[in-house]
Amino acid sequence: MARRARRPHSFYPLAAFFILFVLFLYGPTFTIVLLSFQGPDGGLTFPMNGVSLHWFASLFEQQMVGDFAGSFRRSLLLGAAVMTATVVFSFLGGLAFRRGFRGASVVFYLAIASLIVPSVLVGLGIGLLFRMLGWDTAWYSSAFGAHLTWTLPFGLLIMFAVFNRFDRAYEEAARDLGATPWQTIRHVVLPLVAPSLIGIGLFGFTLSYDEYARTLYSAGSFNTLPLEIYGMTTNVTTPVLYALGTVTTGVSFLVIFAAMTAYRLAEHRRARRGGIGRSAANMAPIEIES
């Protein structure tokens, strides 16, 4: 009879650490979701006083909980804009740094310098700069720039890692088949790095959607959702705050699900078309002068 392999001595400490990590990560979220379904007479703590959807309906009553609908819409639009800009400029930056250019090191360190500067100082500096120039701070201008200082460095670092292990043989094969530089990027490079770009997009959206410190001094007169939630913690003493947390968490999961679905559909479509090889084969042939 075969002897069962012994588990290493480090197994149980690591298992205990992982269990505690999961509890700290998901325990508060589960508690907030559960308490958001309190009855109309429920409070902020256990035990629950009934079960209902009362506090979800109260979210949209502006006179009670503030401008939730407006702040939620602003955060979604800002997150989508930041996500798009992060994906586009991270991809273009990755292509630029592949070839190298004069001053690349300086540009690189300038791009990631904001990661080591406290977020509050970045937001405060951008807000002061706008006031010095006589411009009004707003969530769609100054806050947009403040969020990019947070998301774009991460996107660039991810694309650098992706292109460092990118096999150039695919591009060379496409050029041998007569592909133009644009066709090579569209039919070869983009399909191969698409999963990474989706990850950068999700990363950029979630960082912007949840950002508080860089938004505090740069959002202007209208709050984004994190600012609105912070304001609610000071004057709301009902489970409507938990209902807001449940809704925002659900939206985050919906965004992730939508992104993964889009990726699966793109993969299925590319597989039906025959993948990269067929895409490259369908490119225009090289015109050879006789």
WOVENUR-V573276 format. One record per pair of residues at least 4 apart in sequence whose C-alpha atoms are under 8 Angstrom apart, sorted by the first residue. I is the first residue (numbers start at 1). J is the second residue. D is the distance in Angstrom with one decimal. If there is no record, write none. Layout:
BEGIN
((I & J & D) (I & J & D))
END
This chain:
BEGIN
((7 & 11 & 6.4) (10 & 14 & 6.2) (11 & 15 & 6.0) (12 & 16 & 6.0) (13 & 17 & 6.1) (14 & 18 & 6.1) (15 & 19 & 6.2) (16 & 20 & 6.3) (17 & 21 & 6.1) (18 & 22 & 6.2) (19 & 23 & 6.2) (20 & 24 & 6.1) (21 & 25 & 6.0) (22 & 26 & 5.8) (22 & 27 & 7.4) (23 & 27 & 4.8) (23 & 28 & 8.0) (24 & 28 & 6.9) (25 & 29 & 7.5) (26 & 30 & 6.1) (27 & 31 & 6.2) (28 & 32 & 6.1) (29 & 33 & 6.2) (30 & 34 & 6.1) (31 & 35 & 6.1) (32 & 36 & 6.1) (32 & 242 & 5.3) (32 & 243 & 7.8) (32 & 245 & 7.0) (32 & 246 & 6.9) (33 & 37 & 7.2) (33 & 242 & 6.6) (33 & 243 & 7.1) (33 & 245 & 7.5) (33 & 246 & 5.3) (34 & 38 & 7.7) (35 & 44 & 7.2) (35 & 45 & 7.3) (35 & 46 & 7.7) (35 & 48 & 7.0) (35 & 239 & 6.7) (35 & 242 & 6.6) (36 & 55 & 6.8) (36 & 56 & 7.7) (36 & 239 & 5.5) (36 & 240 & 6.8) (36 & 241 & 7.7) (36 & 242 & 4.8) (36 & 243 & 4.6) (36 & 246 & 7.1) (37 & 51 & 5.4) (37 & 52 & 5.3) (37 & 53 & 5.8) (37 & 54 & 7.6) (37 & 55 & 7.2) (37 & 243 & 7.5) (38 & 42 & 5.1) (38 & 43 & 7.3) (38 & 48 & 5.8) (38 & 49 & 6.0) (38 & 50 & 5.7) (38 & 51 & 4.9) (38 & 52 & 5.9) (38 & 53 & 7.6) (38 & 54 & 7.7) (38 & 55 & 7.6) (38 & 239 & 7.0) (39 & 48 & 7.5) (39 & 49 & 5.5) (39 & 50 & 4.3) (39 & 51 & 4.6) (39 & 52 & 4.9) (39 & 53 & 7.5) (39 & 54 & 6.7) (40 & 49 & 8.0) (40 & 50 & 7.7) (40 & 52 & 7.2) (40 & 54 & 5.9) (40 & 55 & 7.3) (41 & 49 & 6.4) (41 & 50 & 7.8) (42 & 48 & 6.2) (42 & 49 & 4.8) (42 & 50 & 7.1) (42 & 238 & 7.6) (42 & 239 & 7.2) (43 & 48 & 7.5) (43 & 49 & 7.6) (43 & 237 & 7.7) (43 & 238 & 5.8) (43 & 239 & 6.1) (44 & 237 & 7.0) (44 & 238 & 6.0) (44 & 239 & 5.5) (53 & 57 & 6.7) (54 & 58 & 6.5) (55 & 59 & 6.5) (55 & 239 & 6.4) (55 & 240 & 4.8) (55 & 243 & 6.1) (56 & 60 & 8.0) (56 & 240 & 6.7) (56 & 243 & 5.5) (56 & 244 & 7.4) (57 & 61 & 7.6) (58 & 64 & 7.5) (58 & 65 & 7.7) (58 & 240 & 6.7) (59 & 65 & 6.6) (59 & 68 & 6.7) (59 & 240 & 6.4) (59 & 243 & 7.5) (59 & 244 & 6.9) (60 & 65 & 7.8) (60 & 67 & 7.9) (60 & 68 & 6.5) (60 & 69 & 6.4) (61 & 65 & 6.5) (61 & 66 & 7.6) (62 & 66 & 4.7) (62 & 67 & 5.4) (62 & 68 & 7.0) (65 & 232 & 6.9) (65 & 236 & 7.1) (65 & 240 & 7.9) (66 & 228 & 7.7) (66 & 232 & 7.8) (67 & 71 & 6.2) (67 & 228 & 7.6) (68 & 72 & 5.9) (68 & 225 & 7.3) (68 & 228 & 7.1) (69 & 73 & 6.2) (70 & 74 & 6.2) (71 & 75 & 6.1) (71 & 222 & 7.5) (71 & 223 & 5.7) (71 & 224 & 4.6) (71 & 225 & 4.8) (71 & 228 & 6.7) (72 & 76 & 6.3) (72 & 224 & 6.7) (72 & 225 & 5.2) (73 & 77 & 6.2) (74 & 78 & 5.9) (74 & 139 & 7.6) (74 & 223 & 8.0) (74 & 224 & 5.9) (74 & 225 & 7.5) (75 & 79 & 5.8) (75 & 208 & 7.9) (75 & 209 & 5.7) (75 & 224 & 5.3) (75 & 225 & 5.8) (76 & 80 & 6.1) (76 & 209 & 6.9) (77 & 81 & 6.2) (78 & 82 & 6.1) (78 & 139 & 7.3) (78 & 140 & 6.5) (78 & 144 & 6.7) (78 & 208 & 7.3) (78 & 209 & 7.6) (79 & 83 & 5.9) (79 & 204 & 7.4) (79 & 205 & 4.8) (79 & 206 & 7.3) (79 & 208 & 5.2) (79 & 209 & 5.3) (80 & 84 & 6.2) (80 & 205 & 6.3) (81 & 85 & 6.2) (81 & 144 & 7.9) (82 & 86 & 5.9) (82 & 144 & 6.7) (82 & 147 & 7.0) (82 & 148 & 6.4) (82 & 151 & 7.8) (82 & 204 & 6.5) (82 & 205 & 6.6) (82 & 208 & 6.8) (83 & 87 & 6.2) (83 & 200 & 7.8) (83 & 201 & 5.0) (83 & 202 & 7.2) (83 & 203 & 7.9) (83 & 204 & 4.8) (83 & 205 & 4.9) (83 & 208 & 8.0) (84 & 88 & 6.2) (84 & 201 & 6.9) (85 & 89 & 6.0) (85 & 148 & 7.9) (86 & 90 & 5.7) (86 & 148 & 7.0) (86 & 151 & 6.5) (86 & 152 & 5.2) (86 & 155 & 6.4) (86 & 200 & 7.4) (86 & 201 & 6.9) (86 & 204 & 6.4) (87 & 91 & 6.1) (87 & 155 & 7.0) (87 & 197 & 6.1) (87 & 200 & 6.2) (87 & 201 & 5.7) (87 & 204 & 8.0) (88 & 92 & 6.2) (89 & 93 & 5.7) (89 & 152 & 7.6) (90 & 94 & 6.0) (90 & 152 & 6.6) (90 & 155 & 5.3) (90 & 156 & 4.8) (90 & 159 & 6.5) (91 & 95 & 6.3) (91 & 156 & 7.6) (91 & 159 & 6.6) (91 & 197 & 7.6) (92 & 96 & 6.2) (93 & 97 & 6.1) (93 & 156 & 6.7) (94 & 98 & 6.3) (94 & 156 & 6.5) (94 & 159 & 5.4) (94 & 160 & 5.7) (94 & 163 & 7.0) (95 & 99 & 7.0) (96 & 100 & 6.4) (96 & 101 & 7.7) (97 & 101 & 7.2) (97 & 104 & 7.1) (97 & 160 & 7.8) (98 & 163 & 7.2) (100 & 104 & 6.5) (103 & 107 & 6.3) (104 & 108 & 6.0) (105 & 109 & 6.3) (106 & 110 & 6.1) (107 & 111 & 6.0) (108 & 112 & 6.5) (109 & 113 & 5.8) (110 & 114 & 7.8) (111 & 149 & 8.0) (111 & 152 & 7.9) (111 & 153 & 6.0) (112 & 116 & 7.8) (112 & 153 & 5.0) (112 & 154 & 8.0) (113 & 117 & 6.9) (114 & 118 & 7.9) (114 & 122 & 7.5) (114 & 149 & 6.1) (114 & 150 & 6.8) (114 & 153 & 7.9) (115 & 149 & 7.9) (115 & 150 & 6.7) (115 & 153 & 7.4) (117 & 121 & 7.0) (117 & 122 & 6.9) (118 & 122 & 6.6) (119 & 123 & 6.3) (119 & 213 & 5.6) (119 & 214 & 5.3) (120 & 124 & 6.0) (120 & 213 & 5.0) (120 & 214 & 5.5) (120 & 216 & 7.7) (120 & 217 & 7.9) (121 & 125 & 5.9) (121 & 214 & 7.8) (122 & 126 & 6.2) (122 & 146 & 7.0) (122 & 214 & 6.3) (123 & 127 & 6.2) (123 & 143 & 7.8) (123 & 146 & 6.0) (123 & 213 & 6.9) (123 & 214 & 4.1) (123 & 215 & 6.2) (123 & 216 & 6.9) (123 & 217 & 5.5) (123 & 218 & 5.7) (124 & 128 & 6.1) (124 & 214 & 7.5) (124 & 216 & 7.9) (124 & 217 & 5.2) (124 & 218 & 6.9) (125 & 129 & 6.1) (126 & 130 & 6.3) (126 & 142 & 6.7) (126 & 146 & 6.9) (126 & 217 & 7.9) (126 & 218 & 6.5) (127 & 131 & 6.4) (127 & 137 & 6.4) (127 & 142 & 6.9) (127 & 217 & 5.6) (127 & 218 & 4.8) (128 & 132 & 6.1) (129 & 133 & 6.3) (130 & 134 & 6.2) (130 & 135 & 5.0) (130 & 136 & 6.5) (130 & 137 & 6.3) (130 & 142 & 7.4) (131 & 135 & 5.6) (131 & 136 & 6.6) (131 & 137 & 7.5) (136 & 220 & 7.2) (137 & 141 & 6.9) (137 & 142 & 5.5) (137 & 143 & 7.5) (137 & 218 & 5.7) (137 & 219 & 6.0) (137 & 220 & 4.6) (137 & 221 & 7.9) (138 & 142 & 5.7) (138 & 143 & 6.3) (138 & 218 & 6.5) (138 & 219 & 4.7) (138 & 220 & 4.4) (138 & 221 & 7.0) (138 & 222 & 7.4) (139 & 143 & 4.7) (139 & 144 & 6.3) (139 & 215 & 7.8) (139 & 218 & 7.0) (139 & 219 & 4.2) (139 & 220 & 6.4) (139 & 222 & 7.1) (139 & 223 & 7.7) (139 & 224 & 7.4) (140 & 144 & 5.4) (140 & 219 & 7.8) (141 & 145 & 6.4) (142 & 146 & 6.2) (142 & 218 & 5.5) (142 & 219 & 6.7) (143 & 147 & 6.1) (143 & 214 & 7.3) (143 & 215 & 5.6) (143 & 218 & 5.0) (143 & 219 & 5.1) (144 & 148 & 6.3) (145 & 149 & 6.5) (146 & 150 & 7.0) (146 & 214 & 5.9) (146 & 215 & 7.1) (146 & 218 & 7.3) (147 & 151 & 6.3) (147 & 207 & 8.0) (147 & 208 & 5.9) (147 & 211 & 7.6) (147 & 214 & 6.8) (147 & 215 & 7.6) (148 & 152 & 5.4) (149 & 153 & 7.0) (150 & 154 & 7.4) (150 & 207 & 7.7) (151 & 155 & 6.4) (151 & 203 & 7.6) (151 & 204 & 5.2) (151 & 207 & 6.7) (151 & 208 & 7.4) (152 & 156 & 6.1) (152 & 204 & 7.7) (153 & 157 & 6.2) (154 & 158 & 6.3) (154 & 200 & 7.9) (155 & 159 & 6.3) (155 & 200 & 5.6) (155 & 204 & 7.6) (156 & 160 & 6.1) (157 & 161 & 6.4) (158 & 162 & 6.3) (158 & 196 & 7.6) (158 & 200 & 7.5) (159 & 163 & 6.1) (159 & 196 & 7.5) (160 & 164 & 6.0) (161 & 165 & 6.9) (162 & 166 & 6.3) (162 & 193 & 7.4) (162 & 196 & 7.5) (168 & 172 & 6.3) (169 & 173 & 6.1) (170 & 174 & 6.3) (170 & 188 & 6.9) (171 & 175 & 6.2) (171 & 184 & 6.2) (171 & 188 & 6.7) (171 & 189 & 7.4) (172 & 176 & 6.1) (173 & 177 & 6.4) (174 & 178 & 6.6) (174 & 179 & 5.4) (174 & 184 & 6.2) (174 & 188 & 7.5) (174 & 280 & 5.5) (174 & 281 & 7.8) (175 & 179 & 4.8) (175 & 180 & 6.8) (175 & 181 & 7.8) (175 & 184 & 7.2) (177 & 280 & 7.0) (177 & 281 & 6.7) (177 & 283 & 7.1) (177 & 284 & 7.7) (177 & 285 & 6.0) (177 & 286 & 6.9) (178 & 283 & 6.6) (178 & 284 & 5.8) (178 & 285 & 4.4) (178 & 286 & 4.3) (178 & 287 & 8.0) (179 & 183 & 5.6) (179 & 184 & 5.9) (179 & 280 & 7.3) (179 & 283 & 5.7) (179 & 284 & 6.2) (179 & 285 & 7.0) (179 & 286 & 7.5) (180 & 184 & 6.1) (181 & 185 & 6.3) (182 & 186 & 6.1) (183 & 187 & 5.7) (183 & 188 & 7.7) (183 & 283 & 7.3) (184 & 188 & 5.3) (184 & 189 & 6.5) (184 & 280 & 7.8) (185 & 189 & 4.7) (185 & 190 & 5.8) (186 & 190 & 5.5) (186 & 191 & 7.5) (187 & 191 & 6.5) (187 & 276 & 6.7) (187 & 279 & 6.0) (187 & 280 & 6.6) (188 & 192 & 6.4) (188 & 276 & 6.1) (188 & 279 & 7.7) (188 & 280 & 7.2) (189 & 193 & 6.3) (190 & 194 & 5.7) (191 & 276 & 7.6) (193 & 197 & 6.3) (194 & 198 & 6.2) (194 & 263 & 7.9) (195 & 199 & 6.3) (195 & 263 & 7.2) (196 & 200 & 6.2) (197 & 201 & 6.1) (198 & 202 & 6.2) (198 & 259 & 6.9) (198 & 263 & 7.6) (199 & 203 & 6.0) (200 & 204 & 5.9) (201 & 205 & 6.1) (202 & 206 & 6.1) (202 & 255 & 7.8) (202 & 256 & 6.9) (202 & 259 & 7.6) (203 & 207 & 6.1) (204 & 208 & 6.2) (205 & 209 & 5.8) (206 & 210 & 6.1) (206 & 252 & 7.4) (207 & 211 & 5.9) (209 & 225 & 7.7) (209 & 226 & 7.8) (210 & 225 & 7.9) (210 & 226 & 6.1) (211 & 215 & 6.6) (211 & 226 & 6.7) (212 & 216 & 6.0) (212 & 226 & 5.6) (212 & 227 & 6.4) (213 & 217 & 7.9) (214 & 218 & 6.9) (215 & 219 & 5.3) (215 & 224 & 7.9) (215 & 227 & 7.8) (216 & 227 & 7.0) (219 & 223 & 6.6) (219 & 224 & 7.4) (223 & 227 & 5.6) (223 & 228 & 5.8) (224 & 228 & 6.2) (225 & 229 & 6.1) (226 & 230 & 6.2) (227 & 231 & 6.2) (228 & 232 & 6.2) (229 & 233 & 6.4) (229 & 241 & 7.6) (230 & 234 & 7.1) (231 & 235 & 7.0) (232 & 236 & 5.2) (232 & 241 & 7.0) (233 & 237 & 7.7) (233 & 241 & 7.5) (236 & 240 & 7.8) (236 & 241 & 7.0) (237 & 241 & 7.9) (239 & 243 & 6.4) (240 & 244 & 6.3) (241 & 245 & 6.4) (242 & 246 & 6.2) (243 & 247 & 6.2) (244 & 248 & 6.2) (245 & 249 & 6.1) (246 & 250 & 6.1) (247 & 251 & 6.2) (248 & 252 & 6.3) (249 & 253 & 6.5) (250 & 254 & 6.2) (251 & 255 & 6.2) (252 & 256 & 6.4) (253 & 257 & 6.1) (254 & 258 & 6.0) (255 & 259 & 6.1) (256 & 260 & 6.2) (257 & 261 & 6.0) (258 & 262 & 6.1) (259 & 263 & 6.2) (260 & 264 & 6.2) (261 & 265 & 6.2) (262 & 266 & 6.1) (263 & 267 & 6.1) (264 & 268 & 6.1) (265 & 269 & 6.1) (266 & 270 & 6.1) (267 & 271 & 6.1) (268 & 272 & 6.2) (269 & 273 & 6.4) (270 & 274 & 6.3) (270 & 275 & 5.1) (270 & 276 & 7.7) (271 & 275 & 5.1) (273 & 278 & 6.9) (273 & 279 & 7.5) (274 & 278 & 5.1) (274 & 279 & 7.2) (275 & 279 & 6.4) (276 & 280 & 6.0) (277 & 281 & 6.1) (278 & 282 & 6.1) (279 & 283 & 6.8))
END
